[in-house]
Amino acid sequence: MDHPARELLASFGGLHVFPKSDSGIECGTSDVDFQFVDHRWHVIDEWEKLLAVRLCGVALASKTYEQIWLAADGRVFASNDVTDDFSFVGAEINDAIGNLLSGIRHRPLLLPGETRTMIYGETMLSGDPRIYEWHPPR
């Protein structure tokens, strides 16, 4: 009940926002359908532990292909129902929604021990600035 998702969904739950165009700045744009996402894929539980932050599903995006997760600290992440990819969307909800609607690419996260990922049809190696750098809590 103390998670910021509660206030967000109280204000915007049920709102479905569509981009002006399908083509975006770096990739295709996404719609955003604000709703509680109650299904938790195993990847969400894993990242919640690794990031040491509670994640709450607050929207579906990309015509329900993606799930948008709000962290208790305000960061926004995305998962999808096809792969185990987990990506950073924005430092806070306004940035994330702007990125989705304008077609700014997500920044993938690497699991401990991973050295590469494929996203947007490109292979990215550890150290690539397009990969979201996170560190386990100490």
N, C-alpha and C positions, 0 to 999 in steps of 0.2 A: 503494500500500500504506500510505502514511502518512495517508490521508484518514480522518476520523472515521466515514465510512460503513462502513468495514471492521468496526469494533467494534460498531456498531449492528446490522449485518446478521448478524454472528456471534452476537449475543445474541438478536435478535428475528426473523431471517429465517425465513419460514414461518408466523409468527403472523398470524392474521387477526382483527382486532378489530372488533366491531360496536357501534354506539351503542345506547342503551336505547330511543330513540325516533327517528322520522323527522323530527320537527319540532324545531328548535333555537332558540337564543336570537335569532339575527338571520337565519338562513336554514336550509335543510334540513341535517341532519347527514350525516356521511360515514363509511363504513367505512374501515378502513385495513388493507391487506394488505401486510405487510413482505416485500419481495423486491427483488432487484437488477433495476433497470430498464435493460435494455441498449440499447434503441432510443433514439437521440438525435435529436430533431427539430431542424431548423435553428434554431428559436427558442432552444433551450438553448445551442447553440454561440455564438449572438449575445450572449445575456445573460451567458454565462460570460466573454466578452471584455470586455463593457461594465462588469461588476462587478469584473473582474480577480480572479476566485475560481474555483476548480475546483468543479464541480457533479457530484454523483453521484446517480443515481436510486435511491431506497431503498424506495419503496412505490408501490402503486396505491391510489387512493381513489375514492370515489363510484362504486362498482360498476365499476371499471376505467376510468372516464371521465377521471380525473385521474392525473397522474404527480407524485410528490412528490420534490423534489430537495433534498439536503442539501449546503450549501456548506461548503467547507473551514473557514470561520470559524464554523460552527455555525448560521447562519441557515437557514431552511427556506422553500422556494418551491414553487409548483405550476404546472404547465402542463396542457393538455388536448389531446385528439386531434381536436378540432373547429376550434378557433381558434388564433391565434398569441398569445393572452393569456398573460402571465406575471405571477404574483402572489406577494406575500409572505404566508406562512402563520404564521410565528412566529419569534421571536428565537433560539429553540433548539428541539430536537426535542420536549421535554416540552410546551412552550407550543403548538407546532404540532399535536401529536396531540390535546391538550385542545381546541384551537380546532376541529379537524375533527369530533371526536366530539360537541361541544356546539353546533355550528352557529354559530360565529363567522365572519363574512365574511372572505374574503381581501382584501388590499389590493393593487390592481393597480399595476404599474409602467408608466411611460410611456417610450417610446423617445425618444432625443434628437430634438427637433423636433416631437414629438407634443404636442398641446394638449388632447386629450380621449380618453376611452375609454368603452366601454359594458360594464358588468358587472352582473350580477343585474338586468338589465332597466332599468338606470339609466345615463344619460349623466353622466360625471364629468369636470369640467374641471380643467386644471392648477391647482394651488393648493388643490384640495379636500383637506381633512385625511384623507379616506379613501384617498387615493392615497399609496402608499409612496414617500417621498422618498429618492432615492439620488443619489449624485454620482459621476461618473467619477473614478478615482484620479488624483492629480496627479503 
